Amino acid sequence: MRYVIIFLSLLLSLNACILLPMPEKKLGEEETQLKELLTLSDEKAYQEVIEKSPGFMESFPESKYYDVVLLNLGMAYEGLLATQYYMAVEGGKPENEVKKVFMEKYGHYQCWVETSCGLSYDLARYKEMMEKFPDSRWADEGEYHLIPWVCDYKGLPEGPLEEIGYLEDVLQKYPTSSLKGEFYYKIAYRFQILYEIYAFSPQMGLRNEAKASDYKKQALYFYKMALKHPVQSQYSKKAWEDLGALEKGKRIYVLEE
């Protein structure tokens, strides 16, 4: 989404220069509100994005930026959940207490669903975006956010294999996606998990030397592919670190006994 914000900010600046001699108040208001939403998103002001986005969509129902506002809104809901719920749970606070406080504050948004792994966003805005704008410039991001991630692999290979399949499908559909670096990294990470499952699983029946060797090679390959996309420096850095750890025999999923 960072690249969406940068691109649109540049586009808005260019439009402002081009349209300067033509005082079209309605267009000016649209671009001003969009720029504000993108700035708030960049600043991770998730609740403000959630509160202000419906006003933009109501005021400009035919906006050429409607798709990116929907994408931005979906990411705001997920960002709010990550910072106000998951971070607290991961920090050691009782999940039931965190959920109670979160729902008291944000339950009125009516977009949260309970899963076996806790609260989740219902993905409604991403679905709306892809239904209304299947050919959007940002469709790769929309489909990425609709991937049904597995919250707990339970030490089995089916979960990471399923997620790799979804990631590869999106990559195949959008071969020029700006998210390539992130996709390659996440594919590599899951191949490393598969390697560890087949090499070190405490369930002896799962161990398979040939599969472990193949998945390790795949992990190494995709980590190196991620390094070729430094534009997403966050994932290039992670790929470099995890590649080195894998080559040194360090594990990320199956803990050493």
N, C-alpha and C positions, 0 to 999 in steps of 0.2 A: 504493500500500500504506500510505502514511502516514495516509490517511484511514480505512482499515480499522482501524489501530492506535488512532487517536483514538476512533473510534466504539465499539470493543469495550472500551476502557479505561473510557469513560463508562458503558457498559452493565454492566461488572463492578462498578463502584463503586455503581451503583444497586441491583444485585442484592444486594450486600453489606449495604446498608441494609435492604432488604426482608426478607432472610433472616436477619437478626441474631437474632431470637428463636427460630429453628429451627436447632439445631446439627446439620446434616446433614454429617458429616465428608467423605463421598465427594464431594459437590458442592463443598465448600470446597477440597478438594485439586485438583479439576479446574480450578476458576477460578484458584487460585494458580499452578498450572503453566502455564496459558494466559497469565496476566499476565506470568510470567517469560519465556516464549517471545516475547511481543510486545515486551517491554522489550529483550531481547537483539537482536531484529530492528531495533528503532528505533536501537539503539546500533551497528548493523552488525557485531555479533559473529556472523558467518556460521557459523563452524565450530561454535560452541556451539549455535546453532539446529539445525544438522544433526545434532549428537550427541544432543540432548535431545528432538527432535520424535518419533522413533520410540517413545520411552518413553511419551509422552502418548498416542499413537495406540493403543498396546498396552493401556494402562491404561483408556482411555475410548473403546472402539471404537464406541459409540453416541453420542458427544458431539455436541451441536448445533453445536460449534465445529470439528468435524473438517475441514470444507471450508476454513476459513481457515488451519488448521494446515498443510494440504497446500499451499495457495497460498504461505504464509509459507516453507515448506520449499523449494519450487521457486525462490523468489526468493533464498533463502540460497545455493543451489547457484550461481545466476547471479552473485550478489554475490561469492562466493568466487573464481569464475573471473575476474571483472572485475578484482578487486584483486590477486590472486596470479599471474595469467597475462597478461591483456591490458595492464595498466598497465606491467608490466615490458617487454613486447614493444614497446609504444608508446614506452617510455623509451629504446629503442635496444639492448636486450639481444638476443642471438641467439635466435631463436624456438626452435630445437632444444634449446638449453641450458635455456631457461625451461620448456619442455614437460617435459623430463626431470626437473627438480627438482619441478615441480608434480605430475607423476604419481607420483613417489616418495612425496610427502606425502599426496596425495589420491586416488590411483588406486584405492584400496580401496573408494571409494564406488561404483565401477562405473556411472557415469552420464555419462561423457564420450565424445564421438564426435569423430573427426577429420574435418575438412572441408578444402576447398581453401583456406580462409582461416584455418585453425588449429583449435584445440580449441573444442568447443561443448558445451553441456549438452543432454542427450537429451530434456528436457521431460517426463520420465515423471510427475512429481508433478502437473504442470498437467493432463496427460491423465487421470490418475486422478481428479483433482478434477472435471473436466468430465463424465467418465463416470459417477461416483457421484452428483454433485450438479449436474445440468444446470440446475436452477432456483435455484441458490445466489444469495444476495444479492450475491456477489462474482463472478458468472459473467462479467461484462464484463471484469474483470481477468484471469480465467482464459483467456478467448478471446484477449484482447490478447497474452498471453504465448505463445500458440500460433501467432501470425503467423509464417510462414516468411520472415524477412527475407533480402534478397539481400545477400551480403557484399561483392560487387564489381559495380558497374554496368557497368564496362568502357566507359564513355563512350556507352552505348546507352540508349534510352528505356524498354525493356521492364521493367527492374528497378524503377525508381520507379513506373511505371504499375501494375505488379502490386501493389506495396505500398500504393499509394493505394486500390486496389480492396479489399484486405483491411481497411484502416482504415475505409473508408466502409461496408463490410458490417457491421462490429462496431458502428459508430455507429448504423446503421439498425436493428440488432437491439436495441440498448440506448440509446434516444434520451435517457434521463435519466441516463446514466452520469456519475459524478463525474470521469471521465477526459477529458471533452469538451475541456478546454483543451489537454491534451497531444495528443489526437487532431488537433485543428485545427492545432496548431503543426506536427506531423509531416507532415500532408497539405500544408500550405503550403510547408514546406521542400522536399518532393519536387516540388511544382509549380515551385518556383524552379529546381531542378536541371533539370527538363524544359525550362524557358524557356532556360536557359543552353545546354543541348545543342542545341536547335533554332536558337538565335541565334548561337552562337559555336563550335560543334564544329569541331575541326580536320579532321574528315571532311566535306568540302564537300557531299557527297551527303545528309547528314543535315540540313543547314540548311534551315529553312522559316520564312519571316517570319510567315506567318499563324498557324502553330502556336505560334511563340515569343510572339507578342503575346497569344494566348489564354491560354497557360500563365502568363504574367506576371500577367495580370488575376486568374487563379485564385489565384495565390500571394498577391497583395495582399489578395484577399478573405478567404482563410483565416487570414492573419496577423491581420487585423482581427477576425475571429471569435474567435481565441485571446485577444485583448485583452479580450474581453467576459467572460472567465472568470478573474478575478483570484485566485480561490481557489487555483488552481495557479500561484502567483506565479513559480515557476521558469520556467514556459513562457510566462507573460505577459511576463516580462522578456526572454526570448529572442525572442519574437515582436516586441516593440517594437524591439529592436536589429536584427533581421534585416529587418524592414519598412523601417526607416530606411536600412539598407545597400542594400536593393534599389532604393529610390526614388532613391538617390544613384548607382546604377549599379555598386555593388561586387558582386563575384562570390564564390560559395561553392564552386563545383564546377569549372567550366572555367576554368583559370587564364588570366590575361591574357598575351598574347604579349609 
